[in-house]
């Protein structure tokens, strides 16, 4: 039996997060997903490469987003904070699509 699309989406989110969250420090392969966190530099790189957010080149914008995402105040973005952000982007994309009549797959 193949994985459902939702299961594959969750796995992809975990893989992307893990890939970027393990860049700043040497992480052991045995670490739990909850032990990985995105630094500001890692978050910026993820946003630029995975979401095509060009305006994150501005350090002040990255600082502002980091403060918004970092709900526990540890100056890093953990997996839960990251997922909340991704879902928020998805909801906003859906809202804007409905508001402006954009169809799926259009820019």
DSSP file (Angstrom, degrees, kcal/mol; ACC not computed):
  #  RESIDUE AA STRUCTURE BP1 BP2  ACC     N-H-->O    O-->H-N    N-H-->O    O-->H-N    TCO  KAPPA ALPHA  PHI   PSI    X-CA   Y-CA   Z-CA
    1    1 A X              0   0    0      0, 0.0     2,-0.2     0, 0.0     0, 0.0   0.000 360.0 360.0 360.0 133.6    0.0    0.0    0.0
    2    2 A X        -     0   0    0      1,-0.1     2,-0.1     0, 0.0     0, 0.0  -0.508 360.0 -96.0 -86.0 156.3    1.4    3.4   -0.9
    3    3 A X        -     0   0    0     -2,-0.2    -1,-0.1     1,-0.1     2,-0.0  -0.372  42.3-109.8 -67.2 147.8    1.4    6.4    1.4
    4    4 A X     >  -     0   0    0      1,-0.1     4,-2.4    -2,-0.1     5,-0.2  -0.281  28.9-107.7 -70.4 164.5   -1.5    8.8    1.1
    5    5 A X  H  > S+     0   0    0      1,-0.2     4,-2.3     2,-0.2     5,-0.1   0.875 121.5  51.5 -62.7 -37.0   -0.8   12.3   -0.3
    6    6 A X  H  > S+     0   0    0      2,-0.2     4,-2.5     1,-0.2    -1,-0.2   0.922 109.4  49.5 -67.1 -42.6   -1.2   13.8    3.2
    7    7 A X  H  > S+     0   0    0      1,-0.2     4,-2.4     2,-0.2    -2,-0.2   0.914 112.2  48.3 -60.8 -42.6    1.3   11.3    4.7
    8    8 A X  H  X S+     0   0    0     -4,-2.4     4,-2.3     2,-0.2    -1,-0.2   0.878 110.0  52.4 -65.8 -36.9    3.7   12.2    1.9
    9    9 A X  H  X S+     0   0    0     -4,-2.3     4,-2.4     2,-0.2    -2,-0.2   0.917 110.6  47.6 -64.2 -42.7    3.2   15.9    2.5
   10   10 A X  H  X S+     0   0    0     -4,-2.5     4,-2.4     2,-0.2    -2,-0.2   0.923 111.8  50.0 -63.5 -44.5    4.0   15.5    6.2
   11   11 A X  H  X S+     0   0    0     -4,-2.4     4,-2.5     1,-0.2    -1,-0.2   0.896 110.2  50.9 -61.4 -39.9    7.1   13.4    5.4
   12   12 A X  H  X S+     0   0    0     -4,-2.3     4,-2.8     2,-0.2     5,-0.2   0.921 108.8  50.8 -64.3 -44.1    8.2   16.1    3.0
   13   13 A X  H  X S+     0   0    0     -4,-2.4     4,-2.6     1,-0.2     5,-0.2   0.923 111.9  48.1 -57.7 -44.4    7.8   18.8    5.6
   14   14 A X  H  X S+     0   0    0     -4,-2.4     4,-2.6     2,-0.2    -2,-0.2   0.912 112.6  48.1 -63.8 -42.7    9.8   16.8    8.1
   15   15 A X  H  X S+     0   0    0     -4,-2.5     4,-2.5     2,-0.2    -2,-0.2   0.922 113.3  46.7 -64.8 -44.8   12.6   16.1    5.5
   16   16 A X  H  X S+     0   0    0     -4,-2.8     4,-2.0     2,-0.2     5,-0.3   0.941 114.5  47.4 -63.5 -47.0   12.8   19.8    4.5
   17   17 A X  H  X S+     0   0    0     -4,-2.6     4,-2.9    -5,-0.2     5,-0.2   0.948 113.5  47.8 -58.0 -49.6   12.8   21.0    8.1
   18   18 A X  H  X S+     0   0    0     -4,-2.6     4,-0.9     1,-0.2    -1,-0.2   0.886 108.6  55.3 -60.6 -40.8   15.5   18.4    9.1
   19   19 A X  H  < S+     0   0    0     -4,-2.5     3,-0.2     1,-0.2    -1,-0.2   0.917 117.2  34.2 -59.6 -45.4   17.7   19.3    6.1
   20   20 A X  H >< S+     0   0    0     -4,-2.0     3,-1.3     1,-0.2     4,-0.4   0.834 113.9  58.0 -81.8 -32.7   17.8   23.0    7.0
   21   21 A X  H 3< S+     0   0    0     -4,-2.9    16,-0.5    -5,-0.3     4,-0.2   0.607 103.4  54.8 -74.4 -10.8   17.8   22.6   10.8
   22   22 A X  T 3< S+     0   0    0     -4,-0.9     5,-0.3    -3,-0.2    -1,-0.3   0.246  85.1  86.0-105.5  14.1   20.9   20.4   10.7
   23   23 A X  S <  S+     0   0    0     -3,-1.3    -2,-0.1     1,-0.1    -1,-0.1   0.869  85.6  47.6 -83.5 -37.0   23.1   22.9    8.8
   24   24 A X  S    S+     0   0    0     -4,-0.4     2,-0.3    -3,-0.1    -1,-0.1   0.809 116.4  32.5 -78.6 -29.3   24.5   25.0   11.6
   25   25 A X  S    S-     0   0    0     -4,-0.2     2,-0.8     0, 0.0    -1,-0.0  -0.872  87.2-103.5-125.9 157.5   25.5   22.3   14.1
   26   26 A X        -     0   0    0     -2,-0.3     2,-0.4    -3,-0.0    -3,-0.1  -0.730  46.7-165.9 -78.1 112.5   26.8   18.8   13.8
   27   27 A X        -     0   0    0     -2,-0.8     2,-0.2    -5,-0.3    -5,-0.0  -0.812  17.5-123.4-104.9 142.2   23.8   16.7   14.6
   28   28 A X    >   -     0   0    0     -2,-0.4     3,-1.5     1,-0.1    -1,-0.0  -0.544  19.2-125.6 -77.3 146.5   23.8   13.0   15.4
   29   29 A X  T 3  S+     0   0    0      1,-0.3    -1,-0.1    -2,-0.2    -2,-0.0   0.677 107.8  62.8 -65.6 -16.7   21.6   10.8   13.3
   30   30 A X  T 3  S+     0   0    0      2,-0.0    -1,-0.3     0, 0.0     2,-0.0   0.473  76.3 119.5 -89.7  -0.9   19.9    9.5   16.4
   31   31 A X    <   -     0   0    0     -3,-1.5     2,-0.1     1,-0.1    -4,-0.0  -0.349  66.7-116.5 -68.7 144.8   18.5   12.9   17.4
   32   32 A X    >   -     0   0    0      1,-0.1     3,-2.0    -2,-0.0     4,-0.4  -0.453  24.3-113.8 -74.5 150.4   14.7   13.2   17.7
   33   33 A X  G >  S+     0   0    0      1,-0.3     3,-1.4     2,-0.2    46,-0.3   0.834 116.1  62.8 -55.0 -34.0   12.9   15.7   15.4
   34   34 A X  G 3  S+     0   0    0      1,-0.3    -1,-0.3    44,-0.1    45,-0.1   0.663  95.1  60.7 -68.5 -15.2   12.1   17.8   18.4
   35   35 A X  G <  S+     0   0    0     -3,-2.0     2,-0.4    43,-0.1    -1,-0.3   0.591  88.3  87.2 -87.2 -10.7   15.8   18.4   19.1
   36   36 A X    <   +     0   0    0     -3,-1.4    43,-0.5    -4,-0.4     2,-0.3  -0.737  55.3 173.0 -91.8 136.8   16.3   20.1   15.7
   37   37 A X  E     -A   78   0A   0    -16,-0.5     2,-0.5    -2,-0.4    41,-0.2  -0.981  30.7-117.1-141.5 152.0   15.7   23.8   15.4
   38   38 A X  E     -A   77   0A   0     39,-3.2    39,-2.3    -2,-0.3   -17,-0.1  -0.775  23.0-149.5 -90.8 127.9   16.2   26.5   12.7
   39   39 A X     >  -     0   0    0     -2,-0.5     4,-2.7    37,-0.2     5,-0.2  -0.341  37.2 -97.7 -77.9 173.7   18.5   29.3   13.4
   40   40 A X  H  > S+     0   0    0     35,-0.3     4,-2.4     1,-0.2     5,-0.2   0.910 127.0  49.6 -60.8 -41.9   17.9   32.7   11.8
   41   41 A X  H  > S+     0   0    0      2,-0.2     4,-2.2     1,-0.2    -1,-0.2   0.913 112.1  47.1 -63.7 -43.5   20.4   31.9    9.0
   42   42 A X  H  > S+     0   0    0      2,-0.2     4,-2.5     1,-0.2    -2,-0.2   0.902 111.6  51.0 -65.8 -41.3   18.8   28.4    8.4
   43   43 A X  H  X S+     0   0    0     -4,-2.7     4,-2.7     2,-0.2     5,-0.2   0.928 110.1  50.1 -60.8 -45.5   15.3   29.9    8.3
   44   44 A X  H  X S+     0   0    0     -4,-2.4     4,-2.2     1,-0.2    -2,-0.2   0.922 111.7  47.6 -59.9 -45.9   16.4   32.6    5.8
   45   45 A X  H  X S+     0   0    0     -4,-2.2     4,-2.7     1,-0.2     5,-0.3   0.913 112.1  49.8 -63.4 -43.2   17.9   30.0    3.6
   46   46 A X  H  X>S+     0   0    0     -4,-2.5     4,-2.9     1,-0.2     5,-0.8   0.928 111.0  49.3 -60.8 -46.2   14.8   27.7    3.8
   47   47 A X  H  X5S+     0   0    0     -4,-2.7     6,-2.3     1,-0.2     4,-0.9   0.896 115.1  44.3 -61.9 -41.1   12.5   30.6    2.9
   48   48 A X  H  <5S+     0   0    0     -4,-2.2     4,-0.4     4,-0.2    -2,-0.2   0.920 123.3  33.5 -70.2 -44.0   14.6   31.7   -0.1
   49   49 A X  H  <5S+     0   0    0     -4,-2.7    -2,-0.2    -5,-0.2    -3,-0.2   0.857 128.7  30.7 -84.9 -36.1   15.2   28.2   -1.5
   50   50 A X  H  <5S+     0   0    0     -4,-2.9    -3,-0.2    -5,-0.3    -2,-0.1   0.764 132.7  26.1 -97.9 -27.8   12.0   26.4   -0.7
   51   51 A X  S  <<S-     0   0    0     -4,-0.9    -3,-0.2    -5,-0.8     3,-0.1   0.387  94.7-126.3-116.8   1.1    9.3   29.1   -0.7
   52   52 A X        +     0   0    0     -4,-0.4     2,-1.3    -6,-0.3    -4,-0.2   0.850  45.4 166.4  55.1  38.0   11.0   31.6   -3.1
   53   53 A X    >   +     0   0    0     -6,-2.3     3,-0.9     1,-0.2    -1,-0.2  -0.712   8.1 175.4 -84.2  94.4   10.7   34.4   -0.6
   54   54 A X  G >   +     0   0    0     -2,-1.3     3,-1.3     1,-0.2    -1,-0.2   0.822  68.5  67.4 -71.6 -32.3   13.0   37.0   -2.2
   55   55 A X  G >  S+     0   0    0      1,-0.3     3,-1.2    -3,-0.1    -1,-0.2   0.513  77.4  84.2 -71.9  -1.8   12.3   39.8    0.3
   56   56 A X  G <   +     0   0    0     -3,-0.9    -1,-0.3     1,-0.2     6,-0.2   0.423  64.6  87.5 -80.4   5.0   14.0   37.8    3.2
   57   57 A X  G <  S+     0   0    0     -3,-1.3     2,-0.6     4,-0.1    -1,-0.2   0.773  70.4  87.7 -68.1 -24.2   17.3   39.2    1.9
   58   58 A X  S X> S-     0   0    0     -3,-1.2     4,-1.7     1,-0.2     3,-0.6  -0.673  75.1-150.3 -77.4 116.1   16.5   42.1    4.2
   59   59 A X  H 3> S+     0   0    0     -2,-0.6     4,-2.5     1,-0.2     5,-0.2   0.832  94.7  57.5 -58.7 -35.5   17.8   41.2    7.7
   60   60 A X  H 3> S+     0   0    0      1,-0.2     4,-2.3     2,-0.2    -1,-0.2   0.878 105.2  51.0 -64.3 -37.0   15.2   43.3    9.5
   61   61 A X  H <> S+     0   0    0     -3,-0.6     4,-2.5     2,-0.2    -1,-0.2   0.896 110.6  48.6 -66.6 -40.0   12.4   41.3    7.7
   62   62 A X  H  X S+     0   0    0     -4,-1.7     4,-2.8     2,-0.2    -2,-0.2   0.917 111.2  50.4 -66.0 -42.8   14.0   38.0    8.8
   63   63 A X  H  X S+     0   0    0     -4,-2.5     4,-2.2     2,-0.2    -2,-0.2   0.920 111.6  48.6 -58.8 -44.4   14.3   39.3   12.4
   64   64 A X  H  X S+     0   0    0     -4,-2.3     4,-1.8     2,-0.2    -2,-0.2   0.921 113.6  45.5 -63.9 -45.4   10.7   40.3   12.4
   65   65 A X  H  X S+     0   0    0     -4,-2.5     4,-2.6     1,-0.2     5,-0.2   0.905 110.4  54.7 -64.6 -41.1    9.5   36.9   11.0
   66   66 A X  H  X S+     0   0    0     -4,-2.8     4,-2.4     1,-0.2    -2,-0.2   0.912 107.9  49.3 -58.9 -43.8   11.8   35.1   13.5
   67   67 A X  H  < S+     0   0    0     -4,-2.2    -1,-0.2     1,-0.2    -2,-0.2   0.887 112.0  49.0 -63.1 -39.0   10.1   37.0   16.4
   68   68 A X  H  < S+     0   0    0     -4,-1.8    -2,-0.2     1,-0.2    -1,-0.2   0.894 116.7  40.7 -67.3 -40.3    6.7   36.1   15.0
   69   69 A X  H  < S+     0   0    0     -4,-2.6     2,-2.1     1,-0.2    -2,-0.2   0.813  94.7  83.2 -79.2 -30.9    7.5   32.4   14.6
   70   70 A X    ><  +     0   0    0     -4,-2.4     3,-1.0    -5,-0.2    -1,-0.2  -0.476  50.8 164.9 -79.7  76.9    9.5   31.9   17.8
   71   71 A X  T 3  S+     0   0    0     -2,-2.1    -1,-0.2     1,-0.2     6,-0.1   0.747  73.1  49.0 -69.4 -23.6    6.5   31.3   20.2
   72   72 A X  T 3  S-     0   0    0      4,-0.2    -1,-0.2    -3,-0.2    -2,-0.1   0.449 105.7-124.8 -97.6   0.7    8.6   29.9   23.0
   73   73 A X  S <  S+     0   0    0     -3,-1.0    -2,-0.1    -6,-0.1    -3,-0.1   0.731  70.5 127.4  71.6  24.5   11.3   32.7   22.9
   74   74 A X  S    S-     0   0    0      2,-0.3    -1,-0.1     0, 0.0     3,-0.1   0.320  77.9-115.3 -96.3  10.3   14.4   30.5   22.4
   75   75 A X  S    S+     0   0    0      1,-0.2     2,-0.3    -5,-0.2   -35,-0.3   0.713  88.3  86.4  64.4  23.1   15.6   32.5   19.4
   76   76 A X  S    S-     0   0    0    -37,-0.1     2,-0.6   -10,-0.1    -2,-0.3  -0.946  77.5-120.5-142.4 162.5   15.1   29.4   17.1
   77   77 A X  E     -A   38   0A   0    -39,-2.3   -39,-3.2    -2,-0.3    -7,-0.1  -0.933  28.7-161.1-109.7 116.6   12.2   27.9   15.2
   78   78 A X  E  >  -A   37   0A   0     -2,-0.6     4,-2.3   -41,-0.2     5,-0.2  -0.308  37.0 -93.5 -87.3 177.9   11.3   24.4   16.2
   79   79 A X  H  > S+     0   0    0    -43,-0.5     4,-2.7   -46,-0.3     5,-0.2   0.891 124.3  51.1 -62.2 -41.8    9.3   22.0   14.1
   80   80 A X  H  > S+     0   0    0      1,-0.2     4,-2.2     2,-0.2    -1,-0.2   0.928 111.6  47.5 -61.9 -44.9    5.9   22.9   15.6
   81   81 A X  H  > S+     0   0    0      1,-0.2     4,-1.7     2,-0.2    -1,-0.2   0.882 112.6  50.8 -63.0 -38.4    6.6   26.6   15.0
   82   82 A X  H  X S+     0   0    0     -4,-2.3     4,-2.5     2,-0.2    -2,-0.2   0.921 109.4  49.3 -64.8 -45.6    7.6   25.8   11.4
   83   83 A X  H  X S+     0   0    0     -4,-2.7     4,-2.7     1,-0.2     5,-0.2   0.895 108.2  53.6 -64.0 -40.3    4.5   23.7   10.7
   84   84 A X  H  X S+     0   0    0     -4,-2.2     4,-2.1     1,-0.2    -1,-0.2   0.908 110.2  48.8 -59.5 -41.2    2.3   26.5   12.1
   85   85 A X  H  X S+     0   0    0     -4,-1.7     4,-2.4     2,-0.2    -2,-0.2   0.934 111.0  48.9 -63.0 -47.3    4.0   28.9    9.7
   86   86 A X  H  X S+     0   0    0     -4,-2.5     4,-2.3     1,-0.2    -2,-0.2   0.909 112.4  48.0 -61.8 -42.9    3.6   26.6    6.7
   87   87 A X  H  X S+     0   0    0     -4,-2.7     4,-2.7     2,-0.2    -1,-0.2   0.892 110.3  52.8 -65.2 -38.8   -0.1   26.1    7.5
   88   88 A X  H  X S+     0   0    0     -4,-2.1     4,-2.5    -5,-0.2    -2,-0.2   0.908 109.4  48.7 -62.2 -42.1   -0.6   29.8    7.8
   89   89 A X  H  X S+     0   0    0     -4,-2.4     4,-2.5     2,-0.2    -2,-0.2   0.913 111.5  50.2 -63.2 -42.4    1.0   30.4    4.4
   90   90 A X  H  X S+     0   0    0     -4,-2.3     4,-2.2     2,-0.2    -2,-0.2   0.915 111.7  47.5 -62.6 -43.4   -1.3   27.7    2.9
   91   91 A X  H  X S+     0   0    0     -4,-2.7     4,-2.7     2,-0.2    -2,-0.2   0.912 112.7  48.7 -64.4 -42.4   -4.4   29.3    4.5
   92   92 A X  H  X S+     0   0    0     -4,-2.5     4,-2.9     2,-0.2     5,-0.2   0.899 110.1  51.8 -65.1 -40.0   -3.3   32.7    3.2
   93   93 A X  H  X S+     0   0    0     -4,-2.5     4,-2.2     2,-0.2    -1,-0.2   0.913 111.5  47.3 -61.9 -42.8   -2.7   31.4   -0.2
   94   94 A X  H  X S+     0   0    0     -4,-2.2     4,-2.4     2,-0.2    -2,-0.2   0.931 112.8  49.0 -63.7 -45.9   -6.2   29.8   -0.3
   95   95 A X  H  X S+     0   0    0     -4,-2.7     4,-2.8     1,-0.2    -2,-0.2   0.932 113.1  46.1 -59.9 -47.9   -7.8   33.0    1.0
   96   96 A X  H  X S+     0   0    0     -4,-2.9     4,-2.6     1,-0.2     6,-0.4   0.880 111.0  53.6 -64.7 -37.3   -6.0   35.2   -1.6
   97   97 A X  H  X>S+     0   0    0     -4,-2.2     5,-1.8    -5,-0.2     4,-0.5   0.914 113.1  42.8 -62.5 -42.7   -6.9   32.7   -4.3
   98   98 A X  H  <5S+     0   0    0     -4,-2.4     3,-0.5     3,-0.2    -2,-0.2   0.911 115.2  49.7 -68.8 -42.4  -10.6   32.9   -3.4
   99   99 A X  H  <5S+     0   0    0     -4,-2.8    -2,-0.2     1,-0.2    -1,-0.2   0.890 121.8  31.9 -65.1 -40.3  -10.5   36.7   -3.0
  100  100 A X  H  <5S-     0   0    0     -4,-2.6    -1,-0.2    -5,-0.2    -2,-0.2   0.302 109.5-114.6-104.8   9.2   -8.8   37.3   -6.3
  101  101 A X  T  <5 +     0   0    0     -4,-0.5     2,-0.3    -3,-0.5    -3,-0.2   0.776  54.0 165.8  68.4  27.0  -10.3   34.4   -8.2
  102  102 A X      < -     0   0    0     -5,-1.8     2,-0.3    -6,-0.4    -1,-0.2  -0.560  26.7-140.6 -76.8 139.6   -7.0   32.7   -8.8
  103  103 A X    >   -     0   0    0     -2,-0.3     3,-1.8     1,-0.1    -1,-0.0  -0.658  33.7 -80.4 -97.1 156.7   -7.3   29.1   -9.9
  104  104 A X  T 3  S+     0   0    0     -2,-0.3    -1,-0.1     1,-0.3     3,-0.1  -0.261 115.6  20.4 -54.7 134.1   -5.1   26.3   -8.8
  105  105 A X  T 3  S+     0   0    0      1,-0.3     2,-0.3    -3,-0.1    -1,-0.3   0.487  97.8 114.9  85.4   3.0   -1.7   26.2  -10.5
  106  106 A X    <         0   0    0     -3,-1.8    -1,-0.3     1,-0.1    -4,-0.0  -0.741 360.0 360.0-104.1 157.1   -1.8   29.8  -11.6
  107  107 A X              0   0    0     -2,-0.3    -1,-0.1    -3,-0.1    -3,-0.1   0.422 360.0 360.0 -97.1 360.0    0.6   32.5  -10.5
